[in-house]
Amino acid sequence: MVHLRRAIGITGTKPGNMSTSVREIYNREIVENPEGATNYTYLQSQMCVKKMSRRRHPNSPTVQQSKN
């Protein structure tokens, strides 16, 4: 399961891969890592990609914050 989670997270946050849906990434990766697919759902993978994306691309400062 760890390999599946890592593979989905990395693939989902690659700069050139941002237009690919999480569902498509999940389906592709469960073929590559079938042992992890029994305990790792699509919803879990969706949350993982969101978290990794936030870590990789932190929020840029707002206009108010940059003025101070």
All heavy atoms as TSV, in Angstrom:
chain	resi	resn	atom	element	x	y	z
A	1	MET	N	N	0.815	-1.188	0.000
A	1	MET	CA	C	0.000	0.000	0.000
A	1	MET	C	C	0.863	1.258	0.000
A	1	MET	O	O	0.519	2.239	-0.626
A	1	MET	CB	C	-0.939	0.003	1.208
A	1	MET	CG	C	-1.833	1.215	1.237
A	1	MET	SD	S	-3.091	1.186	2.495
A	1	MET	CE	C	-2.214	1.854	3.860
A	2	VAL	N	N	1.978	1.213	0.699
A	2	VAL	CA	C	2.861	2.382	0.755
A	2	VAL	C	C	3.361	2.747	-0.636
A	2	VAL	O	O	3.394	3.928	-0.999
A	2	VAL	CB	C	4.042	2.121	1.714
A	2	VAL	CG1	C	5.025	3.264	1.680
A	2	VAL	CG2	C	3.535	1.892	3.119
A	3	HIS	N	N	3.710	1.753	-1.422
A	3	HIS	CA	C	4.212	2.022	-2.773
A	3	HIS	C	C	3.116	2.621	-3.642
A	3	HIS	O	O	3.373	3.535	-4.431
A	3	HIS	CB	C	4.745	0.748	-3.415
A	3	HIS	CG	C	5.884	0.152	-2.670
A	3	HIS	ND1	N	7.102	0.787	-2.544
A	3	HIS	CD2	C	5.989	-1.003	-1.985
A	3	HIS	CE1	C	7.920	0.035	-1.820
A	3	HIS	NE2	N	7.261	-1.062	-1.458
A	4	LEU	N	N	1.907	2.118	-3.490
A	4	LEU	CA	C	0.782	2.647	-4.261
A	4	LEU	C	C	0.513	4.099	-3.885
A	4	LEU	O	O	0.367	4.957	-4.747
A	4	LEU	CB	C	-0.473	1.802	-4.032
A	4	LEU	CG	C	-1.753	2.265	-4.719
A	4	LEU	CD1	C	-1.588	2.231	-6.232
A	4	LEU	CD2	C	-2.925	1.402	-4.296
A	5	ARG	N	N	0.473	4.389	-2.596
A	5	ARG	CA	C	0.212	5.751	-2.125
A	5	ARG	C	C	1.283	6.707	-2.628
A	5	ARG	O	O	0.996	7.800	-3.107
A	5	ARG	CB	C	0.151	5.758	-0.599
A	5	ARG	CG	C	-0.107	7.125	-0.036
A	5	ARG	CD	C	-0.273	7.127	1.456
A	5	ARG	NE	N	0.458	6.056	2.097
A	5	ARG	CZ	C	0.149	5.553	3.278
A	5	ARG	NH1	N	-0.868	6.010	3.942
A	5	ARG	NH2	N	0.864	4.599	3.808
A	6	ARG	N	N	2.534	6.302	-2.517
A	6	ARG	CA	C	3.639	7.157	-2.968
A	6	ARG	C	C	3.566	7.383	-4.476
A	6	ARG	O	O	3.745	8.501	-4.958
A	6	ARG	CB	C	4.969	6.529	-2.584
A	6	ARG	CG	C	6.161	7.403	-2.955
A	6	ARG	CD	C	7.470	6.812	-2.488
A	6	ARG	NE	N	7.498	6.793	-1.027
A	6	ARG	CZ	C	7.888	5.744	-0.308
A	6	ARG	NH1	N	8.292	4.650	-0.897
A	6	ARG	NH2	N	7.897	5.805	0.992
A	7	ALA	N	N	3.306	6.326	-5.223
A	7	ALA	CA	C	3.242	6.437	-6.677
A	7	ALA	C	C	2.116	7.367	-7.112
A	7	ALA	O	O	2.297	8.204	-8.006
A	7	ALA	CB	C	3.050	5.057	-7.299
A	8	ILE	N	N	0.964	7.255	-6.464
A	8	ILE	CA	C	-0.165	8.124	-6.808
A	8	ILE	C	C	0.159	9.577	-6.453
A	8	ILE	O	O	-0.088	10.489	-7.241
A	8	ILE	CB	C	-1.449	7.659	-6.100
A	8	ILE	CG1	C	-1.922	6.346	-6.716
A	8	ILE	CG2	C	-2.549	8.717	-6.194
A	8	ILE	CD1	C	-3.037	5.675	-5.962
A	9	GLY	N	N	0.727	9.792	-5.291
A	9	GLY	CA	C	1.064	11.148	-4.869
A	9	GLY	C	C	2.089	11.802	-5.770
A	9	GLY	O	O	1.935	12.964	-6.168
A	10	ILE	N	N	3.124	11.088	-6.104
A	10	ILE	CA	C	4.175	11.646	-6.956
A	10	ILE	C	C	3.651	11.909	-8.361
A	10	ILE	O	O	3.882	12.966	-8.932
A	10	ILE	CB	C	5.405	10.714	-6.979
A	10	ILE	CG1	C	6.089	10.758	-5.614
A	10	ILE	CG2	C	6.374	11.110	-8.090
A	10	ILE	CD1	C	7.185	9.734	-5.437
A	11	THR	N	N	2.925	10.949	-8.904
A	11	THR	CA	C	2.381	11.119	-10.247
A	11	THR	C	C	1.370	12.259	-10.292
A	11	THR	O	O	1.341	13.031	-11.243
A	11	THR	CB	C	1.713	9.812	-10.729
A	11	THR	OG1	O	2.659	8.751	-10.644
A	11	THR	CG2	C	1.231	9.933	-12.159
A	12	GLY	N	N	0.565	12.378	-9.251
A	12	GLY	CA	C	-0.460	13.421	-9.219
A	12	GLY	C	C	0.069	14.820	-9.034
A	12	GLY	O	O	-0.620	15.791	-9.339
A	13	THR	N	N	1.291	14.965	-8.544
A	13	THR	CA	C	1.835	16.304	-8.310
A	13	THR	C	C	2.956	16.684	-9.272
A	13	THR	O	O	3.554	17.749	-9.107
A	13	THR	CB	C	2.353	16.423	-6.868
A	13	THR	OG1	O	3.330	15.408	-6.621
A	13	THR	CG2	C	1.225	16.309	-5.868
A	14	LYS	N	N	3.226	15.868	-10.261
A	14	LYS	CA	C	4.224	16.239	-11.263
A	14	LYS	C	C	3.726	17.445	-12.043
A	14	LYS	O	O	2.557	17.507	-12.424
A	14	LYS	CB	C	4.468	15.082	-12.232
A	14	LYS	CG	C	5.341	13.998	-11.685
A	14	LYS	CD	C	5.603	12.940	-12.741
A	14	LYS	CE	C	6.440	11.825	-12.168
A	14	LYS	NZ	N	6.590	10.728	-13.121
A	15	PRO	N	N	4.592	18.413	-12.297
A	15	PRO	CA	C	4.155	19.632	-12.992
A	15	PRO	C	C	3.511	19.373	-14.353
A	15	PRO	O	O	2.533	20.003	-14.695
A	15	PRO	CB	C	5.449	20.428	-13.153
A	15	PRO	CG	C	6.329	19.940	-12.069
A	15	PRO	CD	C	5.979	18.489	-11.869
A	16	GLY	N	N	4.006	18.451	-15.118
A	16	GLY	CA	C	3.441	18.185	-16.435
A	16	GLY	C	C	2.222	17.297	-16.411
A	16	GLY	O	O	1.622	17.019	-17.442
A	17	ASN	N	N	1.823	16.854	-15.233
A	17	ASN	CA	C	0.746	15.879	-15.113
A	17	ASN	C	C	-0.461	16.447	-14.366
A	17	ASN	O	O	-1.315	15.701	-13.932
A	17	ASN	CB	C	1.277	14.652	-14.369
A	17	ASN	CG	C	0.523	13.405	-14.703
A	17	ASN	OD1	O	-0.183	13.348	-15.690
A	17	ASN	ND2	N	0.667	12.408	-13.863
A	18	MET	N	N	-0.553	17.747	-14.220
A	18	MET	CA	C	-1.607	18.353	-13.421
A	18	MET	C	C	-2.983	18.250	-14.071
A	18	MET	O	O	-3.992	18.375	-13.410
A	18	MET	CB	C	-1.274	19.810	-13.120
A	18	MET	CG	C	0.000	19.977	-12.312
A	18	MET	SD	S	0.019	19.056	-10.774
A	18	MET	CE	C	-0.846	20.189	-9.730
A	19	SER	N	N	-3.062	18.013	-15.372
A	19	SER	CA	C	-4.365	17.931	-16.029
A	19	SER	C	C	-4.953	16.523	-15.986
A	19	SER	O	O	-6.114	16.340	-16.323
A	19	SER	CB	C	-4.256	18.401	-17.479
A	19	SER	OG	O	-3.387	17.552	-18.190
A	20	THR	N	N	-4.174	15.541	-15.562
A	20	THR	CA	C	-4.668	14.173	-15.468
A	20	THR	C	C	-5.506	14.028	-14.211
A	20	THR	O	O	-5.117	14.473	-13.142
A	20	THR	CB	C	-3.484	13.175	-15.416
A	20	THR	OG1	O	-2.623	13.429	-16.512
A	20	THR	CG2	C	-3.976	11.751	-15.476
A	21	SER	N	N	-6.661	13.386	-14.336
A	21	SER	CA	C	-7.540	13.244	-13.170
A	21	SER	C	C	-6.955	12.237	-12.180
A	21	SER	O	O	-6.205	11.336	-12.547
A	21	SER	CB	C	-8.931	12.791	-13.606
A	21	SER	OG	O	-8.899	11.445	-14.025
A	22	VAL	N	N	-7.325	12.412	-10.920
A	22	VAL	CA	C	-6.859	11.502	-9.876
A	22	VAL	C	C	-7.396	10.100	-10.136
A	22	VAL	O	O	-6.715	9.110	-9.906
A	22	VAL	CB	C	-7.277	12.010	-8.480
A	22	VAL	CG1	C	-6.862	11.040	-7.394
A	22	VAL	CG2	C	-6.690	13.374	-8.210
A	23	ARG	N	N	-8.611	10.000	-10.653
A	23	ARG	CA	C	-9.204	8.693	-10.973
A	23	ARG	C	C	-8.360	7.954	-12.010
A	23	ARG	O	O	-8.087	6.776	-11.877
A	23	ARG	CB	C	-10.637	8.886	-11.465
A	23	ARG	CG	C	-11.285	7.640	-12.002
A	23	ARG	CD	C	-11.564	6.605	-10.955
A	23	ARG	NE	N	-12.724	6.987	-10.180
A	23	ARG	CZ	C	-13.162	6.301	-9.146
A	23	ARG	NH1	N	-12.539	5.214	-8.762
A	23	ARG	NH2	N	-14.198	6.698	-8.476
A	24	GLU	N	N	-7.930	8.655	-13.020
A	24	GLU	CA	C	-7.103	8.054	-14.065
A	24	GLU	C	C	-5.755	7.596	-13.500
A	24	GLU	O	O	-5.281	6.504	-13.802
A	24	GLU	CB	C	-6.898	9.063	-15.190
A	24	GLU	CG	C	-6.226	8.502	-16.411
A	24	GLU	CD	C	-6.141	9.531	-17.522
A	24	GLU	OE1	O	-7.029	10.393	-17.630
A	24	GLU	OE2	O	-5.164	9.452	-18.285
A	25	ILE	N	N	-5.154	8.425	-12.659
A	25	ILE	CA	C	-3.879	8.070	-12.022
A	25	ILE	C	C	-4.064	6.854	-11.130
A	25	ILE	O	O	-3.269	5.916	-11.156
A	25	ILE	CB	C	-3.320	9.259	-11.226
A	25	ILE	CG1	C	-2.953	10.407	-12.166
A	25	ILE	CG2	C	-2.118	8.842	-10.391
A	25	ILE	CD1	C	-2.687	11.718	-11.464
A	26	TYR	N	N	-5.137	6.859	-10.328
A	26	TYR	CA	C	-5.429	5.735	-9.420
A	26	TYR	C	C	-5.598	4.441	-10.213
A	26	TYR	O	O	-4.997	3.417	-9.875
A	26	TYR	CB	C	-6.690	6.033	-8.613
A	26	TYR	CG	C	-7.121	4.916	-7.711
A	26	TYR	CD1	C	-6.458	4.669	-6.516
A	26	TYR	CD2	C	-8.197	4.102	-8.038
A	26	TYR	CE1	C	-6.841	3.644	-5.674
A	26	TYR	CE2	C	-8.597	3.076	-7.204
A	26	TYR	CZ	C	-7.923	2.855	-6.021
A	26	TYR	OH	O	-8.316	1.826	-5.192
A	27	ASN	N	N	-6.388	4.481	-11.277
A	27	ASN	CA	C	-6.610	3.271	-12.087
A	27	ASN	C	C	-5.316	2.752	-12.704
A	27	ASN	O	O	-5.078	1.547	-12.759
A	27	ASN	CB	C	-7.649	3.542	-13.171
A	27	ASN	CG	C	-9.041	3.692	-12.612
A	27	ASN	OD1	O	-9.336	3.255	-11.495
A	27	ASN	ND2	N	-9.913	4.344	-13.359
A	28	ARG	N	N	-4.479	3.660	-13.153
A	28	ARG	CA	C	-3.212	3.257	-13.758
A	28	ARG	C	C	-2.275	2.632	-12.710
A	28	ARG	O	O	-1.629	1.622	-12.964
A	28	ARG	CB	C	-2.537	4.477	-14.394
A	28	ARG	CG	C	-1.352	4.126	-15.243
A	28	ARG	CD	C	-0.737	5.320	-15.959
A	28	ARG	NE	N	-1.641	6.415	-16.223
A	28	ARG	CZ	C	-1.376	7.684	-15.909
A	28	ARG	NH1	N	-0.247	8.018	-15.340
A	28	ARG	NH2	N	-2.248	8.642	-16.188
A	29	GLU	N	N	-2.234	3.234	-11.534
A	29	GLU	CA	C	-1.314	2.760	-10.499
A	29	GLU	C	C	-1.769	1.464	-9.824
A	29	GLU	O	O	-0.941	0.697	-9.367
A	29	GLU	CB	C	-1.081	3.845	-9.454
A	29	GLU	CG	C	-0.326	5.048	-9.977
A	29	GLU	CD	C	1.063	4.720	-10.504
A	29	GLU	OE1	O	1.681	3.743	-10.057
A	29	GLU	OE2	O	1.544	5.467	-11.379
A	30	ILE	N	N	-3.078	1.203	-9.752
A	30	ILE	CA	C	-3.493	-0.066	-9.149
A	30	ILE	C	C	-3.168	-1.245	-10.053
A	30	ILE	O	O	-3.023	-2.363	-9.572
A	30	ILE	CB	C	-4.985	-0.090	-8.727
A	30	ILE	CG1	C	-5.906	0.113	-9.915
A	30	ILE	CG2	C	-5.251	0.892	-7.625
A	30	ILE	CD1	C	-7.380	-0.087	-9.578
A	31	VAL	N	N	-3.015	-0.989	-11.338
A	31	VAL	CA	C	-2.560	-2.049	-12.243
A	31	VAL	C	C	-1.096	-2.365	-11.951
A	31	VAL	O	O	-0.689	-3.520	-11.929
A	31	VAL	CB	C	-2.757	-1.630	-13.719
A	31	VAL	CG1	C	-2.097	-2.612	-14.660
A	31	VAL	CG2	C	-4.240	-1.496	-14.027
A	32	GLU	N	N	-0.317	-1.317	-11.681
A	32	GLU	CA	C	1.106	-1.489	-11.386
A	32	GLU	C	C	1.351	-2.039	-9.979
A	32	GLU	O	O	2.334	-2.725	-9.745
A	32	GLU	CB	C	1.839	-0.143	-11.520
A	32	GLU	CG	C	1.795	0.447	-12.912
A	32	GLU	CD	C	2.618	-0.348	-13.898
A	32	GLU	OE1	O	3.691	-0.856	-13.510
A	32	GLU	OE2	O	2.179	-0.467	-15.057
A	33	ASN	N	N	0.477	-1.704	-9.025
A	33	ASN	CA	C	0.630	-2.124	-7.627
A	33	ASN	C	C	-0.648	-2.789	-7.129
A	33	ASN	O	O	-1.354	-2.241	-6.276
A	33	ASN	CB	C	0.940	-0.904	-6.738
A	33	ASN	CG	C	2.192	-0.193	-7.169
A	33	ASN	OD1	O	3.281	-0.719	-7.026
A	33	ASN	ND2	N	2.030	1.004	-7.710
A	34	PRO	N	N	-0.993	-3.958	-7.633
A	34	PRO	CA	C	-2.283	-4.571	-7.277
A	34	PRO	C	C	-2.403	-4.952	-5.798
A	34	PRO	O	O	-3.503	-4.966	-5.258
A	34	PRO	CB	C	-2.357	-5.811	-8.167
A	34	PRO	CG	C	-0.962	-6.094	-8.561
A	34	PRO	CD	C	-0.245	-4.782	-8.563
A	35	GLU	N	N	-1.293	-5.245	-5.132
A	35	GLU	CA	C	-1.368	-5.641	-3.720
A	35	GLU	C	C	-1.823	-4.476	-2.839
A	35	GLU	O	O	-2.460	-4.683	-1.809
A	35	GLU	CB	C	-0.020	-6.182	-3.229
A	35	GLU	CG	C	1.111	-5.181	-3.167
A	35	GLU	CD	C	1.756	-4.840	-4.498
A	35	GLU	OE1	O	1.495	-5.533	-5.501
A	35	GLU	OE2	O	2.521	-3.868	-4.541
A	36	GLY	N	N	-1.541	-3.260	-3.218
A	36	GLY	CA	C	-1.962	-2.104	-2.438
A	36	GLY	C	C	-3.403	-1.702	-2.692
A	36	GLY	O	O	-4.016	-1.013	-1.889
A	37	ALA	N	N	-3.967	-2.162	-3.800
A	37	ALA	CA	C	-5.310	-1.748	-4.173
A	37	ALA	C	C	-6.392	-2.309	-3.253
A	37	ALA	O	O	-7.468	-1.727	-3.160
A	37	ALA	CB	C	-5.599	-2.176	-5.608
A	38	THR	N	N	-6.097	-3.377	-2.540
A	38	THR	CA	C	-7.116	-3.968	-1.672
A	38	THR	C	C	-7.382	-3.112	-0.443
A	38	THR	O	O	-8.472	-3.144	0.111
A	38	THR	CB	C	-6.706	-5.380	-1.218
A	38	THR	OG1	O	-5.446	-5.307	-0.550
A	38	THR	CG2	C	-6.617	-6.330	-2.394
A	39	ASN	N	N	-6.408	-2.325	-0.006
A	39	ASN	CA	C	-6.558	-1.527	1.211
A	39	ASN	C	C	-6.493	-0.025	0.988
A	39	ASN	O	O	-6.466	0.738	1.947
A	39	ASN	CB	C	-5.458	-1.897	2.218
A	39	ASN	CG	C	-5.582	-3.315	2.682
A	39	ASN	OD1	O	-6.679	-3.822	2.859
A	39	ASN	ND2	N	-4.458	-3.969	2.865
A	40	TYR	N	N	-6.448	0.409	-0.249
A	40	TYR	CA	C	-6.288	1.833	-0.525
A	40	TYR	C	C	-7.341	2.261	-1.543
A	40	TYR	O	O	-7.297	1.867	-2.700
A	40	TYR	CB	C	-4.881	2.093	-1.054
A	40	TYR	CG	C	-4.454	3.535	-0.995
A	40	TYR	CD1	C	-4.310	4.191	0.210
A	40	TYR	CD2	C	-4.186	4.239	-2.153
A	40	TYR	CE1	C	-3.916	5.505	0.278
A	40	TYR	CE2	C	-3.781	5.558	-2.110
A	40	TYR	CZ	C	-3.646	6.184	-0.887
A	40	TYR	OH	O	-3.247	7.493	-0.825
A	41	THR	N	N	-8.268	3.090	-1.119
A	41	THR	CA	C	-9.393	3.466	-1.972
A	41	THR	C	C	-9.091	4.698	-2.819
A	41	THR	O	O	-8.124	5.413	-2.580
A	41	THR	CB	C	-10.638	3.765	-1.119
A	41	THR	OG1	O	-10.383	4.933	-0.329
A	41	THR	CG2	C	-10.982	2.596	-0.219
A	42	TYR	N	N	-9.982	4.929	-3.750
A	42	TYR	CA	C	-9.868	6.113	-4.598
A	42	TYR	C	C	-9.969	7.385	-3.759
A	42	TYR	O	O	-9.223	8.343	-3.977
A	42	TYR	CB	C	-10.958	6.088	-5.677
A	42	TYR	CG	C	-11.151	7.420	-6.342
A	42	TYR	CD1	C	-10.181	7.931	-7.185
A	42	TYR	CD2	C	-12.285	8.186	-6.106
A	42	TYR	CE1	C	-10.335	9.170	-7.794
A	42	TYR	CE2	C	-12.448	9.416	-6.705
A	42	TYR	CZ	C	-11.479	9.901	-7.541
A	42	TYR	OH	O	-11.629	11.128	-8.128
A	43	LEU	N	N	-10.877	7.418	-2.795
A	43	LEU	CA	C	-11.035	8.614	-1.959
A	43	LEU	C	C	-9.778	8.903	-1.155
A	43	LEU	O	O	-9.390	10.068	-0.985
A	43	LEU	CB	C	-12.237	8.460	-1.027
A	43	LEU	CG	C	-13.598	8.415	-1.719
A	43	LEU	CD1	C	-14.699	8.154	-0.702
A	43	LEU	CD2	C	-13.857	9.696	-2.485
A	44	GLN	N	N	-9.120	7.864	-0.664
A	44	GLN	CA	C	-7.864	8.058	0.052
A	44	GLN	C	C	-6.812	8.639	-0.878
A	44	GLN	O	O	-6.038	9.516	-0.481
A	44	GLN	CB	C	-7.379	6.740	0.647
A	44	GLN	CG	C	-8.194	6.266	1.816
A	44	GLN	CD	C	-7.789	4.876	2.241
A	44	GLN	OE1	O	-7.749	3.954	1.427
A	44	GLN	NE2	N	-7.474	4.724	3.515
A	45	SER	N	N	-6.765	8.144	-2.102
A	45	SER	CA	C	-5.774	8.650	-3.048
A	45	SER	C	C	-6.065	10.100	-3.413
A	45	SER	O	O	-5.149	10.896	-3.585
A	45	SER	CB	C	-5.720	7.779	-4.302
A	45	SER	OG	O	-6.928	7.840	-5.012
A	46	GLN	N	N	-7.329	10.465	-3.495
A	46	GLN	CA	C	-7.703	11.836	-3.798
A	46	GLN	C	C	-7.209	12.776	-2.690
A	46	GLN	O	O	-6.643	13.834	-2.969
A	46	GLN	CB	C	-9.222	11.913	-3.927
A	46	GLN	CG	C	-9.747	13.093	-4.648
A	46	GLN	CD	C	-11.251	12.968	-4.863
A	46	GLN	OE1	O	-11.954	12.343	-4.077
A	46	GLN	NE2	N	-11.737	13.570	-5.917
A	47	MET	N	N	-7.398	12.375	-1.442
A	47	MET	CA	C	-6.929	13.183	-0.315
A	47	MET	C	C	-5.408	13.273	-0.300
A	47	MET	O	O	-4.840	14.328	-0.011
A	47	MET	CB	C	-7.444	12.604	0.997
A	47	MET	CG	C	-8.942	12.783	1.165
A	47	MET	SD	S	-9.635	11.952	2.597
A	47	MET	CE	C	-8.654	12.605	3.917
A	48	CYS	N	N	-4.739	12.181	-0.621
A	48	CYS	CA	C	-3.278	12.154	-0.651
A	48	CYS	C	C	-2.736	13.144	-1.684
A	48	CYS	O	O	-1.806	13.891	-1.398
A	48	CYS	CB	C	-2.810	10.735	-0.963
A	48	CYS	SG	S	-1.034	10.580	-1.190
A	49	VAL	N	N	-3.316	13.147	-2.869
A	49	VAL	CA	C	-2.855	14.050	-3.920
A	49	VAL	C	C	-3.084	15.503	-3.507
A	49	VAL	O	O	-2.227	16.362	-3.725
A	49	VAL	CB	C	-3.541	13.727	-5.267
A	49	VAL	CG1	C	-3.264	14.805	-6.305
A	49	VAL	CG2	C	-3.079	12.378	-5.778
A	50	LYS	N	N	-4.205	15.795	-2.879
A	50	LYS	CA	C	-4.465	17.156	-2.411
A	50	LYS	C	C	-3.420	17.601	-1.394
A	50	LYS	O	O	-2.889	18.702	-1.463
A	50	LYS	CB	C	-5.853	17.249	-1.770
A	50	LYS	CG	C	-6.972	17.389	-2.745
A	50	LYS	CD	C	-8.278	17.565	-2.006
A	50	LYS	CE	C	-9.445	17.632	-2.952
A	50	LYS	NZ	N	-10.713	17.801	-2.227
A	51	LYS	N	N	-3.123	16.732	-0.429
A	51	LYS	CA	C	-2.134	17.062	0.601
A	51	LYS	C	C	-0.753	17.278	-0.011
A	51	LYS	O	O	-0.066	18.241	0.311
A	51	LYS	CB	C	-2.056	15.956	1.650
A	51	LYS	CG	C	-3.206	15.932	2.610
A	51	LYS	CD	C	-3.017	14.807	3.594
A	51	LYS	CE	C	-4.235	14.629	4.467
A	51	LYS	NZ	N	-4.089	13.477	5.371
A	52	MET	N	N	-0.351	16.367	-0.885
A	52	MET	CA	C	0.973	16.491	-1.504
A	52	MET	C	C	1.054	17.727	-2.387
A	52	MET	O	O	2.083	18.383	-2.457
A	52	MET	CB	C	1.321	15.230	-2.281
A	52	MET	CG	C	1.620	14.053	-1.388
A	52	MET	SD	S	2.175	12.620	-2.301
A	52	MET	CE	C	3.880	13.057	-2.568
A	53	SER	N	N	-0.029	18.040	-3.038
A	53	SER	CA	C	-0.045	19.217	-3.892
A	53	SER	C	C	0.108	20.481	-3.063
A	53	SER	O	O	0.829	21.410	-3.446
A	53	SER	CB	C	-1.350	19.255	-4.679
A	53	SER	OG	O	-1.354	20.333	-5.556
A	54	ARG	N	N	-0.559	20.540	-1.915
A	54	ARG	CA	C	-0.426	21.703	-1.032
A	54	ARG	C	C	0.992	21.838	-0.506
A	54	ARG	O	O	1.505	22.934	-0.367
A	54	ARG	CB	C	-1.401	21.592	0.140
A	54	ARG	CG	C	-2.754	22.152	-0.212
A	54	ARG	CD	C	-3.627	22.232	1.015
A	54	ARG	NE	N	-4.723	21.301	0.796
A	54	ARG	CZ	C	-5.112	20.373	1.648
A	54	ARG	NH1	N	-4.539	20.255	2.806
A	54	ARG	NH2	N	-6.103	19.571	1.357
A	55	ARG	N	N	1.639	20.723	-0.213
A	55	ARG	CA	C	3.016	20.774	0.286
A	55	ARG	C	C	3.986	21.230	-0.791
A	55	ARG	O	O	4.936	21.943	-0.521
A	55	ARG	CB	C	3.441	19.397	0.790
A	55	ARG	CG	C	2.804	19.021	2.078
A	55	ARG	CD	C	3.316	17.687	2.546
A	55	ARG	NE	N	2.445	17.164	3.572
A	55	ARG	CZ	C	2.191	15.891	3.754
A	55	ARG	NH1	N	2.757	14.992	2.991
A	55	ARG	NH2	N	1.382	15.505	4.702
A	56	ARG	N	N	3.748	20.779	-2.003
A	56	ARG	CA	C	4.644	21.136	-3.102
A	56	ARG	C	C	4.432	22.548	-3.589
A	56	ARG	O	O	5.350	23.211	-4.050
A	56	ARG	CB	C	4.426	20.194	-4.278
A	56	ARG	CG	C	5.260	18.993	-4.201
A	56	ARG	CD	C	5.294	18.339	-5.523
A	56	ARG	NE	N	6.520	17.574	-5.532
A	56	ARG	CZ	C	6.922	16.856	-6.531
A	56	ARG	NH1	N	6.201	16.797	-7.608
A	56	ARG	NH2	N	8.042	16.200	-6.472
A	57	HIS	N	N	3.201	23.012	-3.571
A	57	HIS	CA	C	2.850	24.329	-4.081
A	57	HIS	C	C	2.178	25.120	-2.963
A	57	HIS	O	O	0.963	25.239	-2.939
A	57	HIS	CB	C	1.903	24.219	-5.279
A	57	HIS	CG	C	2.379	23.285	-6.337
A	57	HIS	ND1	N	3.421	23.595	-7.171
A	57	HIS	CD2	C	1.990	22.038	-6.678
A	57	HIS	CE1	C	3.630	22.579	-7.990
A	57	HIS	NE2	N	2.776	21.621	-7.711
A	58	PRO	N	N	2.961	25.665	-2.039
A	58	PRO	CA	C	2.345	26.408	-0.939
A	58	PRO	C	C	1.596	27.635	-1.459
A	58	PRO	O	O	1.899	28.151	-2.539
A	58	PRO	CB	C	3.518	26.814	-0.062
A	58	PRO	CG	C	4.708	26.710	-0.930
A	58	PRO	CD	C	4.401	25.692	-1.991
A	59	ASN	N	N	0.626	28.060	-0.695
A	59	ASN	CA	C	-0.159	29.225	-1.099
A	59	ASN	C	C	0.742	30.436	-1.239
A	59	ASN	O	O	1.594	30.697	-0.403
A	59	ASN	CB	C	-1.241	29.525	-0.060
A	59	ASN	CG	C	-2.276	28.439	-0.005
A	59	ASN	OD1	O	-2.463	27.706	-0.968
A	59	ASN	ND2	N	-2.953	28.316	1.114
A	60	SER	N	N	0.528	31.162	-2.307
A	60	SER	CA	C	1.302	32.390	-2.486
A	60	SER	C	C	0.702	33.464	-1.586
A	60	SER	O	O	-0.490	33.442	-1.285
A	60	SER	CB	C	1.272	32.823	-3.947
A	60	SER	OG	O	-0.060	33.003	-4.357
A	61	PRO	N	N	1.511	34.422	-1.144
A	61	PRO	CA	C	0.981	35.456	-0.254
A	61	PRO	C	C	-0.068	36.305	-0.958
A	61	PRO	O	O	0.019	36.562	-2.156
A	61	PRO	CB	C	2.204	36.278	0.125
A	61	PRO	CG	C	3.223	35.958	-0.891
A	61	PRO	CD	C	2.910	34.597	-1.452
A	62	THR	N	N	-1.061	36.711	-0.216
A	62	THR	CA	C	-2.095	37.577	-0.773
A	62	THR	C	C	-1.551	38.985	-0.911
A	62	THR	O	O	-0.472	39.319	-0.428
A	62	THR	CB	C	-3.340	37.584	0.135
A	62	THR	OG1	O	-2.959	38.115	1.402
A	62	THR	CG2	C	-3.914	36.189	0.294
A	63	VAL	N	N	-2.312	39.825	-1.544
A	63	VAL	CA	C	-1.900	41.210	-1.763
A	63	VAL	C	C	-1.724	41.903	-0.414
A	63	VAL	O	O	-0.766	42.643	-0.209
A	63	VAL	CB	C	-2.919	41.955	-2.652
A	63	VAL	CG1	C	-2.568	43.426	-2.770
A	63	VAL	CG2	C	-3.017	41.299	-3.999
A	64	GLN	N	N	-2.640	41.667	0.512
A	64	GLN	CA	C	-2.546	42.285	1.833
A	64	GLN	C	C	-1.280	41.871	2.545
A	64	GLN	O	O	-0.615	42.671	3.181
A	64	GLN	CB	C	-3.767	41.919	2.691
A	64	GLN	CG	C	-5.011	42.698	2.365
A	64	GLN	CD	C	-4.876	44.173	2.724
A	64	GLN	OE1	O	-3.994	44.577	3.465
A	64	GLN	NE2	N	-5.755	44.994	2.172
A	65	GLN	N	N	-0.931	40.594	2.509
A	65	GLN	CA	C	0.251	40.096	3.178
A	65	GLN	C	C	1.530	40.654	2.567
A	65	GLN	O	O	2.489	40.938	3.261
A	65	GLN	CB	C	0.298	38.568	3.148
A	65	GLN	CG	C	-0.760	37.920	4.004
A	65	GLN	CD	C	-0.788	36.411	3.816
A	65	GLN	OE1	O	-0.284	35.900	2.809
A	65	GLN	NE2	N	-1.375	35.712	4.763
A	66	SER	N	N	1.560	40.824	1.273
A	66	SER	CA	C	2.771	41.318	0.626
A	66	SER	C	C	2.975	42.816	0.856
A	66	SER	O	O	4.083	43.316	0.775
A	66	SER	CB	C	2.742	41.004	-0.866
A	66	SER	OG	O	1.648	41.628	-1.478
A	67	LYS	N	N	1.902	43.549	1.153
A	67	LYS	CA	C	2.032	44.982	1.435
A	67	LYS	C	C	2.681	45.231	2.792
A	67	LYS	O	O	3.344	46.218	2.982
A	67	LYS	CB	C	0.662	45.659	1.402
A	67	LYS	CG	C	0.116	45.849	0.029
A	67	LYS	CD	C	-1.211	46.590	0.100
A	67	LYS	CE	C	-1.761	46.809	-1.289
A	67	LYS	NZ	N	-3.070	47.503	-1.244
A	68	ASN	N	N	2.464	44.327	3.719
A	68	ASN	CA	C	2.996	44.520	5.080
A	68	ASN	C	C	4.422	44.230	5.122
A	68	ASN	O	O	5.306	43.895	5.063
A	68	ASN	CB	C	2.237	43.649	6.081
A	68	ASN	CG	C	0.788	44.067	6.177
A	68	ASN	OD1	O	0.469	45.225	5.965
A	68	ASN	ND2	N	-0.064	43.121	6.494
